[in-house]
Amino acid sequence: MEEIIMNLIVNGGNARSNAMAAIENAKSGEIESARELIVEANEALDRAHDYQTKLIQKEAEGNKTEVSILMVHAQDHLMNAMTITDMANEFIYMYEAFENIKNEVTHIINKEQSN
């Protein structure tokens, strides 16, 4: 049980860290790098979800899971990572749109200045 809990915490933490790094990269205009980090975040979430599924399957088989503070902490880590990863996707989209608008405005200004 401890192994499952620790894997939830580790993979949830890795997903959260990658999602936060993706936001920072997108903010700096590094959109492709941000997308790569989101892929890594999703892979960590998939691993965590696999461990969570094992817990659900055990309970479905009649083996009740003891709900400890560590288990609550692990589930909290996972849900937090899922939320931040979803939000990071939105931030990447937003920063990419800002970058595109900035490039269009710069292009228009340069065109007007050359005339």
C-alpha positions as CSV (number, residue, x, y, z in Angstrom):
1,M,0.0,0.0,0.0
2,E,2.8,2.4,0.9
3,E,4.4,1.8,-2.6
4,I,1.1,2.8,-4.3
5,I,0.7,5.9,-2.1
6,M,4.3,7.0,-2.7
7,N,3.9,6.5,-6.5
8,L,0.8,8.7,-6.4
9,I,2.7,11.4,-4.6
10,V,5.8,11.2,-6.8
11,N,4.0,11.1,-10.1
12,G,1.5,13.7,-9.1
13,G,4.4,16.0,-7.9
14,N,6.3,15.4,-11.2
15,A,3.2,16.2,-13.2
16,R,2.6,19.4,-11.2
17,S,6.2,20.5,-11.6
18,N,6.2,19.9,-15.3
19,A,2.9,21.8,-15.7
20,M,4.3,24.7,-13.8
21,A,7.5,24.7,-15.9
22,A,5.3,24.6,-19.0
23,I,3.5,27.7,-17.9
24,E,6.8,29.5,-17.3
25,N,8.1,28.4,-20.7
26,A,5.0,29.6,-22.5
27,K,5.2,32.9,-20.7
28,S,8.8,33.3,-22.1
29,G,7.5,32.5,-25.6
30,E,8.9,29.0,-25.6
31,I,5.6,27.4,-26.8
32,E,7.1,24.1,-28.2
33,S,9.1,23.5,-25.0
34,A,5.9,24.2,-23.0
35,R,4.0,21.6,-25.0
36,E,6.8,19.0,-24.5
37,L,6.5,19.6,-20.7
38,I,2.8,19.1,-20.9
39,V,3.3,15.8,-22.6
40,E,5.7,14.8,-19.7
41,A,3.1,16.0,-17.2
42,N,0.4,13.9,-18.8
43,E,2.7,10.8,-18.8
44,A,3.2,11.3,-15.1
45,L,-0.5,11.7,-14.6
46,D,-1.1,8.5,-16.5
47,R,1.3,6.6,-14.3
48,A,-0.3,8.0,-11.2
49,H,-3.8,7.1,-12.5
50,D,-2.6,3.5,-13.1
51,Y,-1.7,3.3,-9.4
52,Q,-5.0,4.9,-8.4
53,T,-6.8,2.3,-10.6
54,K,-5.1,-0.5,-8.7
55,L,-6.5,0.9,-5.5
56,I,-10.0,1.1,-7.0
57,Q,-9.7,-2.5,-8.4
58,K,-8.7,-3.8,-5.0
59,E,-11.6,-2.1,-3.4
60,A,-14.0,-3.4,-6.1
61,E,-12.7,-6.9,-5.2
62,G,-13.7,-6.4,-1.6
63,N,-10.3,-5.4,-0.2
64,K,-11.1,-2.1,1.6
65,T,-8.4,0.5,1.5
66,E,-7.5,2.1,4.8
67,V,-7.9,5.9,4.5
68,S,-4.8,7.4,6.1
69,I,-3.6,10.9,6.2
70,L,-0.9,9.8,3.7
71,M,-3.5,8.4,1.4
72,V,-5.4,11.7,1.6
73,H,-2.2,13.6,0.9
74,A,-1.5,11.4,-2.2
75,Q,-5.0,11.9,-3.6
76,D,-4.7,15.6,-2.9
77,H,-1.4,15.7,-4.9
78,L,-2.9,13.9,-7.8
79,M,-6.0,16.1,-8.0
80,N,-3.9,19.2,-7.7
81,A,-1.6,18.0,-10.5
82,M,-4.6,17.2,-12.7
83,T,-6.0,20.7,-12.2
84,I,-2.7,22.5,-12.7
85,T,-2.0,20.5,-15.9
86,D,-5.4,21.4,-17.3
87,M,-4.8,25.1,-16.5
88,A,-1.3,24.9,-18.0
89,N,-2.8,23.8,-21.3
90,E,-5.0,26.9,-21.2
91,F,-2.1,29.2,-20.3
92,I,-0.1,27.8,-23.2
93,Y,-3.0,28.5,-25.6
94,M,-3.3,32.0,-24.1
95,Y,0.4,32.8,-24.3
96,E,0.6,31.5,-27.8
97,A,-2.3,33.8,-28.8
98,F,-0.6,36.8,-27.2
99,E,2.6,36.0,-29.1
100,N,0.7,35.8,-32.4
101,I,-1.1,39.1,-31.7
102,K,2.2,40.7,-30.8
103,N,3.8,39.5,-34.0
104,E,1.0,40.7,-36.1
105,V,1.1,44.2,-34.5
106,T,4.8,44.4,-34.9
107,H,4.4,43.4,-38.6
108,I,1.8,46.1,-39.1
109,I,3.9,48.7,-37.4
110,N,7.1,47.8,-39.4
111,K,5.1,47.9,-42.6
112,E,3.7,51.3,-41.8
113,Q,7.1,52.6,-40.9
114,S,8.6,51.4,-44.1
115,N,6.0,53.3,-46.2
